Amino acid sequence: MKKILLILFMVIYSFALEQKFVGPDEAFKSSAVKTADSVILKLELYEKMYLYDEKIKVFINKPKRIELSSELAKPTPEDYHGEQVTFENLKIIVPLKLIEEKIGKNDFELAFQYQGCSTGGICYAPITDNFKFTYADVIKKDLEIKEKNSDVVLSKTSENSTAPTIIKKTEEISGASQSEAGLITESLKNGNVLLILITFFGFGLLLSLTPCVFPMIPILSSIIVSEGNKQKMTTARGFFLSLVYVLSMASAYTIAGVFAGVFGANLQVALQNPIVLSVFSAIFVGLAFSMFGYYKLELPKSLQTKLSKTTDGKEKQGVFGIAIMGFLSALIVGPCVAAPLAGALVYIGQTGDAVLGGAALFILSIGMGVPLLLIGLGAGKFMPKPGGWMDNVSKVFGVLMLATALWMLDRVLPATITMYLWAILLIGASVYAGLFSPIKENTRGELKLVKLFSIILLLTGVILFVGAISGATNPLNPLKKFTAVGVASSSSSEVVFARVRSIKELDLAIKNSSKPVMLDFYADWCISCKEMEHITFADEKVKKKLAGFTLVQADVTENNDDDKALLKRFNLFGPPGIIFWTKDGKEVQQAELIGFKDPEDFLNHVNKYF
């Protein structure tokens, strides 16, 4: 069986490798020839390429925009899977007489529009080639590609040329000159489908080690523990429950991603508001007290009755609840904006290809869910039997559910308040763990370890409480103001951002700056943003480097119209994102950063461009 699967995989893989997908510059090679009485537009197609007939259009672009398509001859299209397409190289003759009728004997610019696909399954974004003409026989070509991270090379001929002038495409999109998200977007457009999916699975594995997934671990673990109280938890059942959770999570990421790419609105970001987060936090508090044994949470009686009519009704109830929790957790608990996700969203938005973009997002989410699947596998092997220790395990995960609720409220509550709440939670957990229970001579070893753990919780809670009183806001460094390192750090220059609330304010800040400009997109509910604030921007070397920049910050916490406009301007779907400009006010698109970067990576990146 293994040999058969191996052979099958090799056949599929070799077939995928044979499907060579090329970039748009190689797929479609356009040129313009100006003769005595016409302009001839030519388009050479790479092998197995075709053009959509309805997308082939010619305009006079300047001095005013006039469409000429209906007055020009095009090859007769053929039917291909219900679409009218042409597989032929294109040659369109535009008579100068027609142009003169429209605009007179003036200099003009022609816009040549087209869109095509490969029979191998890759479709390209619409392309517009602009050709500028003068009556001095000068032809200029300016390729306008709608991706935001493209380098454009302009070509022009000598003004003394008397022969017909041909300008061919010579532009290349350089990988080194693109941002991380831009590279990923380009790979989706031009890459091998199988390799794209494998790559996105790898991206997902890397993202599984970030705050995108961490908060889901106690949620899934708590669910499995709760289910284990109802019936024996086997390895197969634990894996199945975690698989339901991961598939629901992946479905949510995919739906939200496709929605964001197509409509330009990030559903995850829209749900990061105080009301939604407070309601969901309250749900987790309710789940926590359920695990403490105060009451039992169940589906409505009517739904229970319908499900119980089947022999596996109780199992369906559990699966249904897990699926809902997995779906909502992805949307609300773990908002994640990283380069792979952003690249896929930009690809969907530019091409409208929700199939490949959505598939990449789904595979990315499955990769992110691998640690959760491992938790499910281990549950059946290591979980205690119901009763006894299992009751204590339930209480532990009840505390973790409270921590998850607090972690969510941290996005909307003042930092000092959350410090106090963390302190109260840890001190309360230490008491709950048996802080004041006496240790006797015959006390088992594991109970002594629990006692030690309760003391550690108490000390940590007290430290956080003292830190909150001192005005500290970072739970990871609560005694900053009491330590030598903290004093030194606070005495050095801090990274201070000027806030901009609209595109107009941003443009004004860039215009008035005599230094390079760095724009940081931030939101209170963005965990990676806070990592950047407390870790990267707090680093002494980073602060020294950023002293040479004008620092501005767009706080998109409210997600209002101005926030959306700022994000849309840079094709961002949420924070964190960092944009750079030179001191002359030119945007350095390839320097764009998305997601968290530690101090070393951030410095290496900035030093590369400034």
C-alpha positions in Angstrom: 0.0 0.0 0.0 2.8 2.4 0.9 4.5 1.7 -2.4 1.3 2.5 -4.3 0.8 5.7 -2.5 4.5 6.7 -3.1 4.1 6.0 -6.8 0.9 7.9 -7.0 2.5 10.9 -5.2 5.5 10.8 -7.6 3.2 10.8 -10.6 1.1 13.7 -9.3 4.2 15.6 -8.4 5.9 15.0 -11.7 2.8 16.1 -13.5 2.7 19.3 -11.4 6.3 20.1 -12.3 5.5 19.7 -16.0 2.9 22.5 -15.7 5.3 25.4 -16.1 3.7 28.7 -15.0 5.5 31.9 -16.0 5.2 35.5 -14.9 2.9 38.0 -16.8 5.9 39.6 -18.6 6.8 36.2 -20.2 3.2 35.1 -20.6 2.2 38.2 -22.6 4.8 40.1 -24.7 3.3 43.2 -26.1 4.8 45.7 -28.6 3.7 48.7 -30.6 4.6 49.7 -34.2 3.9 53.1 -35.6 3.8 53.3 -39.3 2.8 56.1 -41.7 -0.9 55.5 -41.4 -1.5 53.4 -38.3 -0.4 52.0 -35.0 -0.1 48.2 -34.9 -0.5 46.7 -31.4 0.9 43.1 -31.1 0.6 40.6 -28.3 2.6 37.4 -28.3 1.2 34.6 -26.1 3.3 32.0 -24.3 2.4 28.4 -25.0 -0.9 27.2 -23.7 -2.1 30.8 -23.0 -5.4 32.3 -24.0 -7.1 35.7 -23.8 -10.6 36.5 -22.8 -12.2 38.2 -25.8 -14.3 40.6 -23.7 -11.2 41.8 -21.9 -9.3 42.9 -25.0 -9.8 46.6 -25.3 -8.1 49.7 -26.8 -8.5 53.2 -25.6 -7.2 56.6 -26.4 -6.0 57.4 -22.9 -4.8 61.0 -23.4 -5.5 63.8 -24.1 -9.0 62.4 -23.2 -10.2 58.8 -22.7 -12.1 57.4 -25.6 -12.7 53.7 -26.2 -11.9 52.4 -29.7 -12.5 48.7 -29.2 -15.8 48.5 -31.1 -14.3 50.1 -34.2 -11.3 47.8 -34.5 -10.9 44.3 -35.9 -10.0 41.4 -33.5 -9.5 37.7 -34.1 -12.7 35.6 -34.1 -13.0 34.1 -30.6 -13.8 30.4 -29.8 -15.7 28.8 -27.0 -13.6 27.4 -24.2 -15.4 26.0 -21.1 -18.2 28.5 -21.7 -16.0 31.5 -22.3 -15.2 33.3 -25.5 -11.4 33.2 -25.8 -8.6 33.4 -28.4 -5.5 31.3 -28.4 -3.9 33.3 -31.3 -1.2 35.9 -31.1 -3.0 39.2 -31.2 -2.5 41.9 -33.9 -4.8 45.0 -33.8 -4.4 47.8 -36.3 -5.4 51.3 -35.1 -5.7 53.7 -38.1 -4.2 57.1 -37.4 -7.2 58.5 -39.3 -9.5 57.1 -36.6 -7.4 58.7 -33.9 -7.4 62.1 -35.8 -11.2 61.9 -36.0 -11.4 61.6 -32.2 -8.7 64.0 -31.0 -7.3 65.8 -34.0 -3.5 65.9 -34.8 -2.3 65.9 -31.3 0.1 63.8 -29.3 -1.7 60.9 -27.8 -1.5 57.8 -25.5 -3.0 54.5 -26.3 -4.1 52.1 -23.5 -4.0 48.4 -24.5 -6.0 46.2 -22.1 -6.1 42.5 -21.8 -6.5 39.6 -19.4 -5.6 35.9 -20.0 -5.0 32.5 -18.4 -3.0 29.3 -18.8 -4.8 26.1 -19.7 -2.8 24.7 -16.7 -5.1 26.6 -14.4 -3.4 29.9 -13.6 -5.2 33.2 -14.4 -3.4 36.6 -14.5 -4.5 39.9 -13.2 -5.8 42.4 -15.9 -2.9 44.3 -17.5 -2.9 47.7 -19.2 0.0 48.7 -21.5 0.2 52.4 -22.1 1.9 53.6 -25.3 2.7 57.3 -25.8 3.0 58.7 -29.3 4.1 62.0 -30.8 4.2 63.1 -34.5 8.0 63.3 -34.2 7.9 59.5 -34.3 8.8 59.1 -30.6 7.1 56.1 -29.0 7.3 55.5 -25.3 5.9 52.6 -23.4 4.8 52.6 -19.9 3.6 49.3 -18.5 1.0 49.8 -15.8 0.8 46.6 -13.6 -1.8 46.8 -10.9 0.3 45.1 -8.2 1.6 47.7 -5.8 5.1 46.3 -5.5 6.2 46.3 -9.1 9.4 47.9 -10.5 8.8 49.6 -13.8 11.5 50.1 -16.5 10.7 52.7 -19.1 12.1 52.4 -22.7 12.2 55.0 -25.4 13.7 55.4 -28.9 15.8 58.1 -30.5 13.8 61.1 -31.7 15.8 60.9 -35.0 14.7 57.4 -35.9 13.0 57.2 -39.3 12.3 53.5 -39.3 9.1 52.0 -37.7 9.7 52.0 -34.0 9.1 48.8 -31.9 9.1 49.0 -28.1 9.0 45.6 -26.4 8.4 44.8 -22.7 11.7 44.6 -20.8 10.4 44.9 -17.3 11.1 42.3 -14.7 9.6 42.0 -11.3 12.6 41.6 -9.0 12.0 39.4 -6.0 14.7 41.3 -4.1 12.8 44.5 -4.5 9.5 43.3 -3.2 8.1 43.2 0.3 7.4 39.8 2.0 3.7 40.0 1.3 4.5 41.1 -2.3 6.7 38.1 -2.9 4.0 35.8 -1.6 1.3 37.5 -3.8 3.6 37.1 -6.8 4.2 33.4 -6.0 0.5 32.8 -6.0 0.2 34.3 -9.4 3.0 32.6 -11.1 3.9 29.5 -9.0 3.1 25.8 -9.3 -0.2 25.1 -7.5 1.0 22.0 -5.6 4.2 23.7 -4.4 2.1 26.8 -3.4 -0.1 24.6 -1.2 2.9 22.8 0.3 4.6 26.2 1.0 1.5 27.6 2.7 1.3 24.5 4.9 4.9 25.3 6.0 3.9 29.0 6.6 1.1 27.6 8.8 3.5 25.5 10.8 5.6 28.7 11.5 2.5 30.7 12.4 1.5 28.0 14.9 4.3 29.2 17.1 2.9 32.7 17.3 0.0 34.4 19.2 -2.2 33.4 16.3 -2.6 30.0 17.8 -1.5 30.1 21.5 -4.9 31.2 22.9 -6.6 28.3 21.2 -4.5 25.7 23.0 -6.3 26.1 26.4 -9.7 26.4 24.7 -9.3 23.1 22.8 -7.7 21.4 25.8 -10.6 22.5 28.0 -13.1 21.2 25.5 -11.3 17.8 25.4 -11.2 17.7 29.2 -14.9 18.5 29.4 -15.7 15.7 26.8 -13.4 13.3 28.7 -15.6 13.8 31.8 -18.6 12.5 29.8 -17.1 9.4 28.4 -13.7 7.7 28.1 -11.2 9.6 25.9 -9.3 7.5 23.5 -6.5 8.6 21.2 -8.8 8.3 18.1 -11.6 10.3 19.8 -9.2 13.0 21.0 -7.8 13.3 17.5 -11.3 13.4 16.0 -12.5 16.2 18.3 -9.3 18.3 17.7 -9.8 17.7 13.9 -13.3 19.0 14.1 -12.0 22.1 15.9 -9.1 22.7 13.4 -11.3 22.2 10.3 -13.9 24.7 11.7 -11.1 27.1 12.5 -9.6 26.7 9.0 -13.0 27.2 7.5 -13.4 30.5 9.4 -10.0 31.8 8.4 -10.7 30.9 4.8 -14.2 32.5 4.7 -12.9 35.6 6.5 -9.9 35.8 4.2 -11.8 35.4 1.0 -14.3 38.0 2.2 -11.5 40.4 3.0 -9.8 39.8 -0.3 -12.9 40.3 -2.4 -14.7 43.0 -0.5 -11.7 44.7 1.1 -13.1 44.3 4.7 -11.4 42.2 7.2 -14.1 40.3 9.2 -11.7 39.5 12.0 -10.8 43.2 12.4 -14.4 44.2 12.4 -15.1 41.8 15.3 -12.3 43.3 17.4 -14.5 45.8 19.2 -15.3 46.1 22.9 -18.8 44.7 22.7 -17.9 41.5 20.8 -14.8 40.9 22.9 -16.7 41.5 26.2 -19.5 39.1 25.2 -17.1 36.4 24.1 -15.0 36.9 27.3 -18.2 36.5 29.3 -18.8 33.2 27.5 -15.4 32.0 28.5 -16.0 33.0 32.1 -19.2 31.0 32.0 -17.3 28.0 30.6 -14.7 28.4 33.3 -17.3 28.2 36.2 -18.9 25.3 34.4 -15.5 23.5 34.6 -15.3 24.4 38.3 -18.5 22.4 38.7 -20.9 25.1 39.6 -23.3 24.2 36.8 -23.6 22.2 33.6 -23.7 23.9 30.2 -25.8 22.1 27.5 -27.4 22.7 24.2 -31.1 23.9 24.2 -33.5 21.1 25.0 -35.2 21.3 21.5 -31.9 20.8 19.8 -30.9 18.0 22.2 -34.2 16.2 21.5 -33.6 16.3 17.7 -30.0 15.1 18.1 -30.9 12.4 20.6 -33.2 10.7 18.1 -30.1 9.3 16.4 -28.0 6.6 18.1 -25.0 8.9 18.2 -26.9 11.9 19.4 -24.7 12.8 22.3 -21.6 12.6 20.2 -23.2 14.9 17.7 -24.0 17.4 20.4 -20.3 17.5 21.4 -19.1 17.8 17.9 -21.6 20.6 17.1 -20.4 22.6 20.1 -16.7 22.1 19.2 -17.3 23.1 15.6 -19.0 26.4 16.7 -16.2 27.1 19.2 -13.5 26.5 16.6 -15.2 28.7 14.1 -15.7 31.6 16.5 -12.2 31.2 18.1 -10.6 31.8 14.7 -12.6 35.0 14.1 -12.5 36.5 17.6 -9.9 34.9 19.8 -6.9 34.8 17.5 -6.8 37.7 15.1 -3.7 37.2 12.9 -2.1 39.4 10.2 1.2 38.0 8.9 3.0 38.2 5.6 1.6 34.8 4.2 -2.0 35.8 5.1 -1.6 39.3 3.7 -0.1 38.0 0.5 -3.0 35.6 0.0 -5.5 38.4 0.7 -3.8 40.8 -1.8 -3.8 38.1 -4.4 -7.5 37.5 -4.0 -8.2 41.2 -4.1 -6.2 41.8 -7.3 -7.2 38.7 -9.3 -10.6 37.8 -7.9 -9.3 34.2 -7.8 -10.9 33.1 -4.6 -10.4 29.4 -5.4 -6.6 29.3 -5.2 -6.4 32.1 -2.7 -9.0 30.4 -0.5 -7.2 27.0 -0.9 -4.0 28.5 0.2 -5.6 30.1 3.3 -7.3 26.8 4.2 -4.0 24.9 3.9 -2.3 27.7 5.9 -4.9 27.2 8.7 -4.4 23.5 8.7 -0.7 24.0 9.2 -1.5 26.4 12.1 -3.7 23.7 13.6 -1.0 21.0 13.7 -0.2 21.7 17.4 -3.9 21.4 18.2 -4.1 18.1 16.4 -1.1 16.9 18.5 -3.0 17.9 21.7 -5.9 15.8 20.6 -3.7 12.8 19.9 -2.0 13.1 23.3 -5.3 13.5 25.1 -6.4 9.9 24.8 -3.0 8.6 26.0 -2.3 10.9 28.9 -5.7 12.0 30.2 -6.8 10.6 33.5 -10.0 8.6 33.9 -13.2 10.5 35.0 -13.3 11.3 38.7 -10.5 12.0 41.1 -7.6 13.6 39.3 -9.9 14.4 36.3 -11.9 16.8 38.5 -8.7 18.7 39.4 -7.6 18.8 35.8 -11.0 20.3 34.9 -10.4 23.0 37.5 -7.0 23.8 36.1 -8.5 24.3 32.6 -11.2 26.4 34.2 -8.5 28.8 35.4 -7.0 28.7 31.9 -10.4 29.7 30.5 -10.5 32.7 32.8 -7.0 33.6 31.6 -8.2 33.4 28.0 -11.1 35.7 28.8 -8.7 38.2 30.5 -6.3 37.9 27.5 -9.1 39.0 25.2 -10.2 41.9 27.5 -6.6 43.0 27.5 -7.2 44.4 24.0 -9.8 46.8 25.2 -9.1 47.6 28.9 -6.4 50.0 30.1 -3.0 48.3 30.6 -2.9 49.0 34.4 -6.4 47.5 34.9 -5.4 44.3 33.2 -2.2 44.2 35.3 -4.4 44.2 38.4 -6.7 41.6 37.0 -3.8 39.3 36.1 -2.5 39.7 39.7 -5.9 38.9 41.1 -6.3 35.8 38.9 -2.9 34.4 39.8 -3.3 35.0 43.5 -6.8 33.5 43.4 -5.4 30.5 41.5 -2.7 30.0 44.1 -5.3 29.8 46.8 -7.5 27.5 44.7 -4.4 25.2 44.2 -4.1 24.7 47.9 -1.8 27.4 49.1 -3.1 27.2 52.6 -3.5 23.4 52.7 -1.1 22.0 55.3 1.7 19.6 54.2 1.8 16.4 56.4 4.5 13.8 56.6 2.5 11.3 54.5 1.6 13.9 51.8 2.3 12.5 48.3 5.1 14.0 46.2 2.8 15.3 43.5 0.8 17.2 46.1 4.0 18.9 47.3 4.8 19.9 43.7 1.3 21.5 43.5 2.0 23.3 46.8 5.2 24.7 45.3 3.4 25.7 42.2 0.8 27.6 44.3 3.5 29.5 46.0 5.0 30.5 42.6 1.6 31.7 41.5 1.2 33.7 44.6 4.6 35.4 44.3 4.0 36.2 40.6 0.6 37.7 41.4 2.1 39.8 44.1 4.8 41.0 41.8 2.2 42.0 39.2 0.1 43.8 41.8 3.2 45.8 43.0 4.1 46.5 39.4 0.5 47.8 38.7 0.7 50.1 41.7 4.0 51.5 40.4 2.4 52.3 37.1 3.9 49.5 35.0 1.9 48.4 32.0 3.9 45.3 30.7 3.0 42.1 32.5 6.3 40.6 31.2 8.3 43.3 32.9 6.2 44.4 35.9 9.2 45.7 38.1 10.7 47.8 35.3 10.7 50.9 37.4 12.4 49.2 40.4 15.3 47.6 38.6 18.6 49.1 37.4 17.8 48.0 33.9 14.4 49.6 34.1 15.9 52.9 35.4 18.5 52.9 32.6 15.9 52.1 30.1 13.5 54.8 31.3 16.2 57.4 31.3 17.1 56.8 27.6 15.1 58.3 24.8 11.8 56.4 24.3 10.3 55.7 20.9 7.6 58.3 20.5 5.1 58.2 17.6 3.0 61.1 16.4 -0.5 59.9 15.8 -2.2 60.4 12.4 -6.0 59.8 12.1 -6.5 60.2 8.3 -4.8 60.1 5.0 -4.7 63.9 4.9 -2.8 64.0 8.2 -0.4 61.3 7.0 0.4 63.1 3.8 1.0 66.3 5.7 3.4 64.6 8.1 5.4 63.1 5.2 5.5 66.5 3.4 6.8 68.3 6.5 9.4 65.8 7.4 13.1 66.4 6.6 13.9 62.8 7.6 12.8 59.4 6.4 9.3 58.5 7.7 8.1 55.3 9.3 4.4 54.7 9.7 3.3 52.0 12.2 -0.2 50.6 12.1 -1.3 49.7 15.6 -4.5 48.6 17.4 -5.2 47.9 21.1 -6.6 44.4 20.3 -3.5 43.5 18.2 -1.2 41.2 20.2 1.6 41.4 17.7 1.5 45.2 17.9 2.0 45.1 21.6 4.9 42.7 21.1 6.5 45.2 18.7 5.9 48.0 21.3 7.3 46.1 24.4 10.0 44.1 22.7 11.2 45.5 19.4 10.7 49.3 19.9 12.0 49.0 23.5 15.3 47.7 22.3 18.2 50.2 22.7 19.7 49.5 19.3 16.3 49.9 17.6 15.6 53.2 19.5 18.9 54.5 18.3 18.2 53.6 14.7 14.7 55.1 14.8 16.0 58.3 16.2 16.9 59.2 12.5 13.2 58.8 11.4 10.1 60.8 11.7 7.8 58.3 13.5 4.1 58.3 12.9 1.5 55.8 14.0 -2.0 55.1 12.8 -4.2 53.7 15.6 -6.9 51.6 13.8 -8.4 50.2 17.0 -11.9 51.7 16.2 -11.9 50.4 12.6 -13.8 53.5 11.5 -13.9 54.9 7.9 -10.6 56.8 8.3 -8.9 53.7 9.7 -10.2 51.6 6.8 -9.1 54.2 4.3 -5.6 54.2 5.7 -5.3 50.4 5.6 -6.8 50.3 2.1 -4.2 52.8 0.8 -1.4 50.4 1.5 -3.4 47.2 0.7 -3.3 46.2 4.4 -6.0 44.1 6.0 -5.0 44.8 9.6 -2.2 45.6 11.9 0.7 45.3 12.5 2.1 46.8 9.4 5.0 49.2 8.9 5.5 51.5 5.8 8.6 53.6 5.0 9.3 56.7 3.0 12.6 58.3 2.1 13.4 61.9 3.2 12.2 63.0 -0.2 8.8 61.6 0.5 9.1 58.6 -1.8 7.5 55.4 -0.5 9.9 52.4 -0.2 7.4 49.7 -1.0 9.8 46.8 -0.8 10.7 47.8 2.8 7.1 47.2 3.9 6.8 45.0 7.0 3.8 42.9 8.1 3.6 41.0 11.4 5.9 40.9 14.4 9.7 41.2 13.9 12.1 40.8 16.8 14.8 43.6 17.3 17.5 41.8 15.3 15.3 41.0 12.3 13.8 44.5 12.4 17.2 46.2 12.5 18.6 44.0 9.7 15.6 44.9 7.6 15.7 48.6 8.2 19.5 48.7 7.7 19.0 47.1 4.3 17.1 50.2 3.0 18.3 53.1 5.2 
